[in-house]
């Protein structure tokens, strides 16, 4: 059985969010949806962050879920038109997103670090160092963040440890 076969599979939510998580949830609702009592870690600041043992990071704006980052290896797998977004070669991921955008008329935006976003889907495809390889790491972001100065200055662009 491949590692991918063991992963939980999540769906992109049309109303904003991914899997059991929808934008606007409180931290307590996020923990309940992920079937845990508490996150592994909390990071304060103007935009709170919680790290969960299932390879999920939740980012909040004014106490409401605004961004979900999935680990390239340990996070749930999300598919877009049958393409797995997590744990892939970044060049393949970018090529797929560009082809998808051309076919479906999605808005494409590159971040300062070269990550690719389909803003109308709330999808940002980053990469993560995992051992000797770089693999895709999807983030799902509320539209207002993708269209604001926050996106350029504060969106979680850190490399997750692999």
Residue, then its C-alpha position, 0 to 999 in steps of 0.5 A: x500500500x502506498x503512503x498516499x493510499x493511507x492518507x485521509x482524502x478531503x474535498x475542496x469546499x465550494x463555499x470556502x474551505x477544505x474537507x471538514x473545515x470551512x472558513x469562518x469556523x472558530x478554533x473550537x469548531x476546527x478542533x471538533x471537526x478534526x476530532x481532537x480536543x486541542x491543537x499540538x501548538x498555538x502561535x499567537x500574534x495578530x493572526x493566530x495559528x494552530x498546528x494539528x497532529x494530522x498535518x494540518x495548520x489552521x490560520x485565523x483572522x479575528x478568531x475565524x478560520x481564514x487559511x488551512x495549510x496541509x503538510x506535503x506528506x502527513x496532511x490529508x490529500x486533496x484532489x483538483x480534477x483528479x490531480x493530487x495536490x499534496x506530495x507531488x513534484x512542484x513543476x508537475x503541480x504548477x503545470x497542472x494548475x496552469x493547464x487547469x486555469x487555462x481550461x476553466x478560466x481561473x485567475x492565476x497569481x504568483x507569490x513573491x516566492x514563486x508559488x502559484x495560486x488560483x485565486x478564485x478557488x482559494x488555492x495556493x500551491x507551495x513547496x516543502x522540503x522533505x528529506x532530499x526532495x521538494x514536494x507540493x504543499x497546498x494551502x486553502x485561503x479565503x478569497x479576501x486574504x488572496x486579494x489583500x495586502x495581507x496576502x503579500x505580507x503575512x500569508x503563511x509562506x514559511x517552509x514547513x519542516x519535512 
